[in-house]
Amino acid sequence: MCLDCGCAELNEDHGDLRHLTLDSIRSAAQASEITIDEAMKNITDGLRQAQQASGKTGSGPAATD
């Protein structure tokens, strides 16, 4: 899905490149010379850290694997 809005369309940017898509994650993985799975894990880990830093530990989809 436009990974931030929840529309369930993996590569739909809704005409606005600020939306995160699977293609943008793929491009980021290529830029880092890692697999898309590694990039998604790193993003998940980063989101988990951000939640903890903001006092929202253990909640939301980023807190589960």
mmCIF file of the N, C-alpha and C atoms, coordinates in Angstrom:
data_MODEL
# 
_entry.id   MODEL 
# 
loop_
_atom_site.group_PDB 
_atom_site.id 
_atom_site.type_symbol 
_atom_site.label_atom_id 
_atom_site.label_alt_id 
_atom_site.label_comp_id 
_atom_site.label_asym_id 
_atom_site.label_entity_id 
_atom_site.label_seq_id 
_atom_site.pdbx_PDB_ins_code 
_atom_site.Cartn_x 
_atom_site.Cartn_y 
_atom_site.Cartn_z 
_atom_site.occupancy 
_atom_site.B_iso_or_equiv 
_atom_site.pdbx_formal_charge 
_atom_site.auth_seq_id 
_atom_site.auth_comp_id 
_atom_site.auth_asym_id 
_atom_site.auth_atom_id 
_atom_site.pdbx_PDB_model_num 
ATOM 1   N N  . MET A 1 1  ? 0.853  -1.170 0.000  1.00 0.00 ? 1  MET A N  1 
ATOM 2   C CA . MET A 1 1  ? 0.000  0.000  0.000  1.00 0.00 ? 1  MET A CA 1 
ATOM 3   C C  . MET A 1 1  ? 0.884  1.212  0.000  1.00 0.00 ? 1  MET A C  1 
ATOM 4   N N  . CYS A 1 2  ? 0.399  2.276  -0.450 1.00 0.00 ? 2  CYS A N  1 
ATOM 5   C CA . CYS A 1 2  ? 1.069  3.537  -0.210 1.00 0.00 ? 2  CYS A CA 1 
ATOM 6   C C  . CYS A 1 2  ? 1.364  3.411  1.271  1.00 0.00 ? 2  CYS A C  1 
ATOM 7   N N  . LEU A 1 3  ? 2.513  2.973  1.619  1.00 0.00 ? 3  LEU A N  1 
ATOM 8   C CA . LEU A 1 3  ? 2.814  2.402  2.924  1.00 0.00 ? 3  LEU A CA 1 
ATOM 9   C C  . LEU A 1 3  ? 2.416  3.269  4.111  1.00 0.00 ? 3  LEU A C  1 
ATOM 10  N N  . ASP A 1 4  ? 2.046  4.496  3.862  1.00 0.00 ? 4  ASP A N  1 
ATOM 11  C CA . ASP A 1 4  ? 1.687  5.353  4.989  1.00 0.00 ? 4  ASP A CA 1 
ATOM 12  C C  . ASP A 1 4  ? 0.183  5.561  5.143  1.00 0.00 ? 4  ASP A C  1 
ATOM 13  N N  . CYS A 1 5  ? -0.615 5.383  4.093  1.00 0.00 ? 5  CYS A N  1 
ATOM 14  C CA . CYS A 1 5  ? -2.047 5.713  4.240  1.00 0.00 ? 5  CYS A CA 1 
ATOM 15  C C  . CYS A 1 5  ? -2.932 4.509  4.494  1.00 0.00 ? 5  CYS A C  1 
ATOM 16  N N  . GLY A 1 6  ? -2.467 3.322  4.157  1.00 0.00 ? 6  GLY A N  1 
ATOM 17  C CA . GLY A 1 6  ? -3.256 2.132  4.414  1.00 0.00 ? 6  GLY A CA 1 
ATOM 18  C C  . GLY A 1 6  ? -4.217 1.750  3.305  1.00 0.00 ? 6  GLY A C  1 
ATOM 19  N N  . CYS A 1 7  ? -4.009 2.240  2.101  1.00 0.00 ? 7  CYS A N  1 
ATOM 20  C CA . CYS A 1 7  ? -4.932 1.978  0.993  1.00 0.00 ? 7  CYS A CA 1 
ATOM 21  C C  . CYS A 1 7  ? -4.790 0.574  0.413  1.00 0.00 ? 7  CYS A C  1 
ATOM 22  N N  . ALA A 1 8  ? -3.775 -0.175 0.806  1.00 0.00 ? 8  ALA A N  1 
ATOM 23  C CA . ALA A 1 8  ? -3.517 -1.543 0.349  1.00 0.00 ? 8  ALA A CA 1 
ATOM 24  C C  . ALA A 1 8  ? -3.047 -1.618 -1.099 1.00 0.00 ? 8  ALA A C  1 
ATOM 25  N N  . GLU A 1 9  ? -2.565 -0.525 -1.656 1.00 0.00 ? 9  GLU A N  1 
ATOM 26  C CA . GLU A 1 9  ? -1.989 -0.511 -2.995 1.00 0.00 ? 9  GLU A CA 1 
ATOM 27  C C  . GLU A 1 9  ? -0.493 -0.216 -2.852 1.00 0.00 ? 9  GLU A C  1 
ATOM 28  N N  . LEU A 1 10 ? 0.344  -1.249 -3.014 1.00 0.00 ? 10 LEU A N  1 
ATOM 29  C CA . LEU A 1 10 ? 1.766  -1.180 -2.678 1.00 0.00 ? 10 LEU A CA 1 
ATOM 30  C C  . LEU A 1 10 ? 2.540  -0.061 -3.364 1.00 0.00 ? 10 LEU A C  1 
ATOM 31  N N  . ASN A 1 11 ? 2.150  0.308  -4.567 1.00 0.00 ? 11 ASN A N  1 
ATOM 32  C CA . ASN A 1 11 ? 2.912  1.313  -5.303 1.00 0.00 ? 11 ASN A CA 1 
ATOM 33  C C  . ASN A 1 11 ? 2.074  2.513  -5.721 1.00 0.00 ? 11 ASN A C  1 
ATOM 34  N N  . GLU A 1 12 ? 0.990  2.778  -5.027 1.00 0.00 ? 12 GLU A N  1 
ATOM 35  C CA . GLU A 1 12 ? 0.140  3.925  -5.338 1.00 0.00 ? 12 GLU A CA 1 
ATOM 36  C C  . GLU A 1 12 ? 0.629  5.140  -4.564 1.00 0.00 ? 12 GLU A C  1 
ATOM 37  N N  . ASP A 1 13 ? 1.089  6.152  -5.288 1.00 0.00 ? 13 ASP A N  1 
ATOM 38  C CA . ASP A 1 13 ? 1.552  7.361  -4.595 1.00 0.00 ? 13 ASP A CA 1 
ATOM 39  C C  . ASP A 1 13 ? 0.495  8.466  -4.600 1.00 0.00 ? 13 ASP A C  1 
ATOM 40  N N  . HIS A 1 14 ? -0.673 8.176  -5.135 1.00 0.00 ? 14 HIS A N  1 
ATOM 41  C CA . HIS A 1 14 ? -1.794 9.116  -5.137 1.00 0.00 ? 14 HIS A CA 1 
ATOM 42  C C  . HIS A 1 14 ? -1.422 10.452 -5.770 1.00 0.00 ? 14 HIS A C  1 
ATOM 43  N N  . GLY A 1 15 ? -0.473 10.425 -6.704 1.00 0.00 ? 15 GLY A N  1 
ATOM 44  C CA . GLY A 1 15 ? -0.052 11.648 -7.369 1.00 0.00 ? 15 GLY A CA 1 
ATOM 45  C C  . GLY A 1 15 ? 0.833  12.549 -6.523 1.00 0.00 ? 15 GLY A C  1 
ATOM 46  N N  . ASP A 1 16 ? 1.321  12.037 -5.414 1.00 0.00 ? 16 ASP A N  1 
ATOM 47  C CA . ASP A 1 16 ? 2.138  12.834 -4.500 1.00 0.00 ? 16 ASP A CA 1 
ATOM 48  C C  . ASP A 1 16 ? 3.345  11.992 -4.084 1.00 0.00 ? 16 ASP A C  1 
ATOM 49  N N  . LEU A 1 17 ? 4.526  12.354 -4.549 1.00 0.00 ? 17 LEU A N  1 
ATOM 50  C CA . LEU A 1 17 ? 5.728  11.559 -4.309 1.00 0.00 ? 17 LEU A CA 1 
ATOM 51  C C  . LEU A 1 17 ? 6.168  11.517 -2.849 1.00 0.00 ? 17 LEU A C  1 
ATOM 52  N N  . ARG A 1 18 ? 5.500  12.266 -1.990 1.00 0.00 ? 18 ARG A N  1 
ATOM 53  C CA . ARG A 1 18 ? 5.842  12.201 -0.567 1.00 0.00 ? 18 ARG A CA 1 
ATOM 54  C C  . ARG A 1 18 ? 5.343  10.924 0.082  1.00 0.00 ? 18 ARG A C  1 
ATOM 55  N N  . HIS A 1 19 ? 4.371  10.237 -0.545 1.00 0.00 ? 19 HIS A N  1 
ATOM 56  C CA . HIS A 1 19 ? 3.897  8.965  -0.001 1.00 0.00 ? 19 HIS A CA 1 
ATOM 57  C C  . HIS A 1 19 ? 4.971  7.900  -0.159 1.00 0.00 ? 19 HIS A C  1 
ATOM 58  N N  . LEU A 1 20 ? 5.064  7.013  0.808  1.00 0.00 ? 20 LEU A N  1 
ATOM 59  C CA . LEU A 1 20 ? 6.014  5.904  0.766  1.00 0.00 ? 20 LEU A CA 1 
ATOM 60  C C  . LEU A 1 20 ? 5.385  4.736  0.014  1.00 0.00 ? 20 LEU A C  1 
ATOM 61  N N  . THR A 1 21 ? 6.129  4.171  -0.920 1.00 0.00 ? 21 THR A N  1 
ATOM 62  C CA . THR A 1 21 ? 5.640  3.026  -1.680 1.00 0.00 ? 21 THR A CA 1 
ATOM 63  C C  . THR A 1 21 ? 6.672  1.911  -1.620 1.00 0.00 ? 21 THR A C  1 
ATOM 64  N N  . LEU A 1 22 ? 6.271  0.729  -2.042 1.00 0.00 ? 22 LEU A N  1 
ATOM 65  C CA . LEU A 1 22 ? 7.212  -0.377 -2.099 1.00 0.00 ? 22 LEU A CA 1 
ATOM 66  C C  . LEU A 1 22 ? 8.353  -0.045 -3.048 1.00 0.00 ? 22 LEU A C  1 
ATOM 67  N N  . ASP A 1 23 ? 8.056  0.644  -4.145 1.00 0.00 ? 23 ASP A N  1 
ATOM 68  C CA . ASP A 1 23 ? 9.131  1.045  -5.064 1.00 0.00 ? 23 ASP A CA 1 
ATOM 69  C C  . ASP A 1 23 ? 10.125 1.992  -4.400 1.00 0.00 ? 23 ASP A C  1 
ATOM 70  N N  . SER A 1 24 ? 9.646  2.889  -3.531 1.00 0.00 ? 24 SER A N  1 
ATOM 71  C CA . SER A 1 24 ? 10.579 3.804  -2.863 1.00 0.00 ? 24 SER A CA 1 
ATOM 72  C C  . SER A 1 24 ? 11.446 3.049  -1.861 1.00 0.00 ? 24 SER A C  1 
ATOM 73  N N  . ILE A 1 25 ? 10.891 2.025  -1.220 1.00 0.00 ? 25 ILE A N  1 
ATOM 74  C CA . ILE A 1 25 ? 11.679 1.191  -0.312 1.00 0.00 ? 25 ILE A CA 1 
ATOM 75  C C  . ILE A 1 25 ? 12.711 0.404  -1.116 1.00 0.00 ? 25 ILE A C  1 
ATOM 76  N N  . ARG A 1 26 ? 12.304 -0.118 -2.261 1.00 0.00 ? 26 ARG A N  1 
ATOM 77  C CA . ARG A 1 26 ? 13.219 -0.860 -3.129 1.00 0.00 ? 26 ARG A CA 1 
ATOM 78  C C  . ARG A 1 26 ? 14.377 0.035  -3.568 1.00 0.00 ? 26 ARG A C  1 
ATOM 79  N N  . SER A 1 27 ? 14.081 1.264  -3.964 1.00 0.00 ? 27 SER A N  1 
ATOM 80  C CA . SER A 1 27 ? 15.125 2.211  -4.382 1.00 0.00 ? 27 SER A CA 1 
ATOM 81  C C  . SER A 1 27 ? 16.067 2.534  -3.231 1.00 0.00 ? 27 SER A C  1 
ATOM 82  N N  . ALA A 1 28 ? 15.522 2.700  -2.039 1.00 0.00 ? 28 ALA A N  1 
ATOM 83  C CA . ALA A 1 28 ? 16.357 2.984  -0.872 1.00 0.00 ? 28 ALA A CA 1 
ATOM 84  C C  . ALA A 1 28 ? 17.272 1.803  -0.582 1.00 0.00 ? 28 ALA A C  1 
ATOM 85  N N  . ALA A 1 29 ? 16.754 0.586  -0.725 1.00 0.00 ? 29 ALA A N  1 
ATOM 86  C CA . ALA A 1 29 ? 17.581 -0.601 -0.504 1.00 0.00 ? 29 ALA A CA 1 
ATOM 87  C C  . ALA A 1 29 ? 18.721 -0.651 -1.513 1.00 0.00 ? 29 ALA A C  1 
ATOM 88  N N  . GLN A 1 30 ? 18.413 -0.342 -2.769 1.00 0.00 ? 30 GLN A N  1 
ATOM 89  C CA . GLN A 1 30 ? 19.458 -0.317 -3.790 1.00 0.00 ? 30 GLN A CA 1 
ATOM 90  C C  . GLN A 1 30 ? 20.512 0.741  -3.469 1.00 0.00 ? 30 GLN A C  1 
ATOM 91  N N  . ALA A 1 31 ? 20.096 1.897  -3.003 1.00 0.00 ? 31 ALA A N  1 
ATOM 92  C CA . ALA A 1 31 ? 21.033 2.964  -2.655 1.00 0.00 ? 31 ALA A CA 1 
ATOM 93  C C  . ALA A 1 31 ? 21.954 2.539  -1.520 1.00 0.00 ? 31 ALA A C  1 
ATOM 94  N N  . SER A 1 32 ? 21.428 1.726  -0.610 1.00 0.00 ? 32 SER A N  1 
ATOM 95  C CA . SER A 1 32 ? 22.212 1.234  0.529  1.00 0.00 ? 32 SER A CA 1 
ATOM 96  C C  . SER A 1 32 ? 22.940 -0.061 0.221  1.00 0.00 ? 32 SER A C  1 
ATOM 97  N N  . GLU A 1 33 ? 22.708 -0.585 -0.980 1.00 0.00 ? 33 GLU A N  1 
ATOM 98  C CA . GLU A 1 33 ? 23.299 -1.855 -1.403 1.00 0.00 ? 33 GLU A CA 1 
ATOM 99  C C  . GLU A 1 33 ? 22.956 -2.991 -0.442 1.00 0.00 ? 33 GLU A C  1 
ATOM 100 N N  . ILE A 1 34 ? 21.666 -3.058 -0.097 1.00 0.00 ? 34 ILE A N  1 
ATOM 101 C CA . ILE A 1 34 ? 21.143 -4.121 0.758  1.00 0.00 ? 34 ILE A CA 1 
ATOM 102 C C  . ILE A 1 34 ? 19.885 -4.672 0.097  1.00 0.00 ? 34 ILE A C  1 
ATOM 103 N N  . THR A 1 35 ? 19.389 -5.791 0.607  1.00 0.00 ? 35 THR A N  1 
ATOM 104 C CA . THR A 1 35 ? 18.158 -6.361 0.074  1.00 0.00 ? 35 THR A CA 1 
ATOM 105 C C  . THR A 1 35 ? 16.955 -5.561 0.569  1.00 0.00 ? 35 THR A C  1 
ATOM 106 N N  . ILE A 1 36 ? 15.837 -5.727 -0.124 1.00 0.00 ? 36 ILE A N  1 
ATOM 107 C CA . ILE A 1 36 ? 14.622 -5.045 0.314  1.00 0.00 ? 36 ILE A CA 1 
ATOM 108 C C  . ILE A 1 36 ? 14.187 -5.560 1.689  1.00 0.00 ? 36 ILE A C  1 
ATOM 109 N N  . ASP A 1 37 ? 14.412 -6.851 1.958  1.00 0.00 ? 37 ASP A N  1 
ATOM 110 C CA . ASP A 1 37 ? 14.078 -7.394 3.278  1.00 0.00 ? 37 ASP A CA 1 
ATOM 111 C C  . ASP A 1 37 ? 14.908 -6.732 4.377  1.00 0.00 ? 37 ASP A C  1 
ATOM 112 N N  . GLU A 1 38 ? 16.197 -6.512 4.104  1.00 0.00 ? 38 GLU A N  1 
ATOM 113 C CA . GLU A 1 38 ? 17.048 -5.827 5.084  1.00 0.00 ? 38 GLU A CA 1 
ATOM 114 C C  . GLU A 1 38 ? 16.579 -4.392 5.293  1.00 0.00 ? 38 GLU A C  1 
ATOM 115 N N  . ALA A 1 39 ? 16.220 -3.726 4.206  1.00 0.00 ? 39 ALA A N  1 
ATOM 116 C CA . ALA A 1 39 ? 15.738 -2.349 4.313  1.00 0.00 ? 39 ALA A CA 1 
ATOM 117 C C  . ALA A 1 39 ? 14.458 -2.288 5.150  1.00 0.00 ? 39 ALA A C  1 
ATOM 118 N N  . MET A 1 40 ? 13.532 -3.216 4.902  1.00 0.00 ? 40 MET A N  1 
ATOM 119 C CA . MET A 1 40 ? 12.284 -3.221 5.671  1.00 0.00 ? 40 MET A CA 1 
ATOM 120 C C  . MET A 1 40 ? 12.538 -3.504 7.145  1.00 0.00 ? 40 MET A C  1 
ATOM 121 N N  . LYS A 1 41 ? 13.492 -4.395 7.434  1.00 0.00 ? 41 LYS A N  1 
ATOM 122 C CA . LYS A 1 41 ? 13.833 -4.668 8.835  1.00 0.00 ? 41 LYS A CA 1 
ATOM 123 C C  . LYS A 1 41 ? 14.427 -3.421 9.481  1.00 0.00 ? 41 LYS A C  1 
ATOM 124 N N  . ASN A 1 42 ? 15.332 -2.764 8.768  1.00 0.00 ? 42 ASN A N  1 
ATOM 125 C CA . ASN A 1 42 ? 15.953 -1.549 9.309  1.00 0.00 ? 42 ASN A CA 1 
ATOM 126 C C  . ASN A 1 42 ? 14.914 -0.463 9.551  1.00 0.00 ? 42 ASN A C  1 
ATOM 127 N N  . ILE A 1 43 ? 13.968 -0.327 8.638  1.00 0.00 ? 43 ILE A N  1 
ATOM 128 C CA . ILE A 1 43 ? 12.900 0.668  8.797  1.00 0.00 ? 43 ILE A CA 1 
ATOM 129 C C  . ILE A 1 43 ? 12.045 0.320  10.006 1.00 0.00 ? 43 ILE A C  1 
ATOM 130 N N  . THR A 1 44 ? 11.684 -0.952 10.122 1.00 0.00 ? 44 THR A N  1 
ATOM 131 C CA . THR A 1 44 ? 10.884 -1.391 11.271 1.00 0.00 ? 44 THR A CA 1 
ATOM 132 C C  . THR A 1 44 ? 11.623 -1.123 12.579 1.00 0.00 ? 44 THR A C  1 
ATOM 133 N N  . ASP A 1 45 ? 12.912 -1.457 12.612 1.00 0.00 ? 45 ASP A N  1 
ATOM 134 C CA . ASP A 1 45 ? 13.717 -1.209 13.815 1.00 0.00 ? 45 ASP A CA 1 
ATOM 135 C C  . ASP A 1 45 ? 13.770 0.285  14.129 1.00 0.00 ? 45 ASP A C  1 
ATOM 136 N N  . GLY A 1 46 ? 13.938 1.106  13.101 1.00 0.00 ? 46 GLY A N  1 
ATOM 137 C CA . GLY A 1 46 ? 13.982 2.551  13.296 1.00 0.00 ? 46 GLY A CA 1 
ATOM 138 C C  . GLY A 1 46 ? 12.667 3.097  13.821 1.00 0.00 ? 46 GLY A C  1 
ATOM 139 N N  . LEU A 1 47 ? 11.553 2.585  13.281 1.00 0.00 ? 47 LEU A N  1 
ATOM 140 C CA . LEU A 1 47 ? 10.245 3.024  13.772 1.00 0.00 ? 47 LEU A CA 1 
ATOM 141 C C  . LEU A 1 47 ? 10.029 2.614  15.222 1.00 0.00 ? 47 LEU A C  1 
ATOM 142 N N  . ARG A 1 48 ? 10.502 1.421  15.559 1.00 0.00 ? 48 ARG A N  1 
ATOM 143 C CA . ARG A 1 48 ? 10.391 0.952  16.939 1.00 0.00 ? 48 ARG A CA 1 
ATOM 144 C C  . ARG A 1 48 ? 11.185 1.872  17.872 1.00 0.00 ? 48 ARG A C  1 
ATOM 145 N N  . GLN A 1 49 ? 12.383 2.255  17.452 1.00 0.00 ? 49 GLN A N  1 
ATOM 146 C CA . GLN A 1 49 ? 13.193 3.182  18.256 1.00 0.00 ? 49 GLN A CA 1 
ATOM 147 C C  . GLN A 1 49 ? 12.496 4.526  18.401 1.00 0.00 ? 49 GLN A C  1 
ATOM 148 N N  . ALA A 1 50 ? 11.895 5.009  17.329 1.00 0.00 ? 50 ALA A N  1 
ATOM 149 C CA . ALA A 1 50 ? 11.187 6.293  17.379 1.00 0.00 ? 50 ALA A CA 1 
ATOM 150 C C  . ALA A 1 50 ? 10.004 6.221  18.340 1.00 0.00 ? 50 ALA A C  1 
ATOM 151 N N  . GLN A 1 51 ? 9.284  5.082  18.320 1.00 0.00 ? 51 GLN A N  1 
ATOM 152 C CA . GLN A 1 51 ? 8.169  4.920  19.259 1.00 0.00 ? 51 GLN A CA 1 
ATOM 153 C C  . GLN A 1 51 ? 8.653  4.932  20.695 1.00 0.00 ? 51 GLN A C  1 
ATOM 154 N N  . GLN A 1 52 ? 9.744  4.249  20.965 1.00 0.00 ? 52 GLN A N  1 
ATOM 155 C CA . GLN A 1 52 ? 10.281 4.207  22.316 1.00 0.00 ? 52 GLN A CA 1 
ATOM 156 C C  . GLN A 1 52 ? 10.736 5.593  22.763 1.00 0.00 ? 52 GLN A C  1 
ATOM 157 N N  . ALA A 1 53 ? 11.356 6.319  21.860 1.00 0.00 ? 53 ALA A N  1 
ATOM 158 C CA . ALA A 1 53 ? 11.834 7.659  22.197 1.00 0.00 ? 53 ALA A CA 1 
ATOM 159 C C  . ALA A 1 53 ? 10.682 8.609  22.492 1.00 0.00 ? 53 ALA A C  1 
ATOM 160 N N  . SER A 1 54 ? 9.521  8.349  21.872 1.00 0.00 ? 54 SER A N  1 
ATOM 161 C CA . SER A 1 54 ? 8.382  9.232  22.097 1.00 0.00 ? 54 SER A CA 1 
ATOM 162 C C  . SER A 1 54 ? 7.469  8.718  23.202 1.00 0.00 ? 54 SER A C  1 
ATOM 163 N N  . GLY A 1 55 ? 7.886  7.636  23.861 1.00 0.00 ? 55 GLY A N  1 
ATOM 164 C CA . GLY A 1 55 ? 7.108  7.115  24.979 1.00 0.00 ? 55 GLY A CA 1 
ATOM 165 C C  . GLY A 1 55 ? 5.949  6.243  24.575 1.00 0.00 ? 55 GLY A C  1 
ATOM 166 N N  . LYS A 1 56 ? 5.956  5.719  23.353 1.00 0.00 ? 56 LYS A N  1 
ATOM 167 C CA . LYS A 1 56 ? 4.849  4.899  22.877 1.00 0.00 ? 56 LYS A CA 1 
ATOM 168 C C  . LYS A 1 56 ? 5.302  3.461  22.665 1.00 0.00 ? 56 LYS A C  1 
ATOM 169 N N  . THR A 1 57 ? 5.990  2.890  23.620 1.00 0.00 ? 57 THR A N  1 
ATOM 170 C CA . THR A 1 57 ? 6.536  1.547  23.460 1.00 0.00 ? 57 THR A CA 1 
ATOM 171 C C  . THR A 1 57 ? 5.418  0.517  23.428 1.00 0.00 ? 57 THR A C  1 
ATOM 172 N N  . GLY A 1 58 ? 5.604  -0.495 22.596 1.00 0.00 ? 58 GLY A N  1 
ATOM 173 C CA . GLY A 1 58 ? 4.698  -1.627 22.576 1.00 0.00 ? 58 GLY A CA 1 
ATOM 174 C C  . GLY A 1 58 ? 3.362  -1.402 21.920 1.00 0.00 ? 58 GLY A C  1 
ATOM 175 N N  . SER A 1 59 ? 3.180  -0.301 21.192 1.00 0.00 ? 59 SER A N  1 
ATOM 176 C CA . SER A 1 59 ? 1.881  -0.079 20.569 1.00 0.00 ? 59 SER A CA 1 
ATOM 177 C C  . SER A 1 59 ? 2.034  0.074  19.070 1.00 0.00 ? 59 SER A C  1 
ATOM 178 N N  . GLY A 1 60 ? 0.983  -0.260 18.346 1.00 0.00 ? 60 GLY A N  1 
ATOM 179 C CA . GLY A 1 60 ? 0.981  -0.070 16.900 1.00 0.00 ? 60 GLY A CA 1 
ATOM 180 C C  . GLY A 1 60 ? 1.647  -1.204 16.172 1.00 0.00 ? 60 GLY A C  1 
ATOM 181 N N  . PRO A 1 61 ? 1.478  -1.210 14.840 1.00 0.00 ? 61 PRO A N  1 
ATOM 182 C CA . PRO A 1 61 ? 2.000  -2.302 14.034 1.00 0.00 ? 61 PRO A CA 1 
ATOM 183 C C  . PRO A 1 61 ? 3.513  -2.376 13.987 1.00 0.00 ? 61 PRO A C  1 
ATOM 184 N N  . ALA A 1 62 ? 4.227  -1.289 14.178 1.00 0.00 ? 62 ALA A N  1 
ATOM 185 C CA . ALA A 1 62 ? 5.697  -1.323 14.130 1.00 0.00 ? 62 ALA A CA 1 
ATOM 186 C C  . ALA A 1 62 ? 6.277  -2.009 15.361 1.00 0.00 ? 62 ALA A C  1 
ATOM 187 N N  . ALA A 1 63 ? 5.467  -2.219 16.393 1.00 0.00 ? 63 ALA A N  1 
ATOM 188 C CA . ALA A 1 63 ? 5.966  -2.826 17.608 1.00 0.00 ? 63 ALA A CA 1 
ATOM 189 C C  . ALA A 1 63 ? 5.903  -4.342 17.560 1.00 0.00 ? 63 ALA A C  1 
ATOM 190 N N  . THR A 1 64 ? 5.332  -4.903 16.483 1.00 0.00 ? 64 THR A N  1 
ATOM 191 C CA . THR A 1 64 ? 5.257  -6.346 16.359 1.00 0.00 ? 64 THR A CA 1 
ATOM 192 C C  . THR A 1 64 ? 5.929  -6.808 15.101 1.00 0.00 ? 64 THR A C  1 
ATOM 193 N N  . ASP A 1 65 ? 6.402  -8.036 15.083 1.00 0.00 ? 65 ASP A N  1 
ATOM 194 C CA . ASP A 1 65 ? 7.017  -8.602 13.885 1.00 0.00 ? 65 ASP A CA 1 
ATOM 195 C C  . ASP A 1 65 ? 6.067  -9.525 13.183 1.00 0.00 ? 65 ASP A C  1 
# 
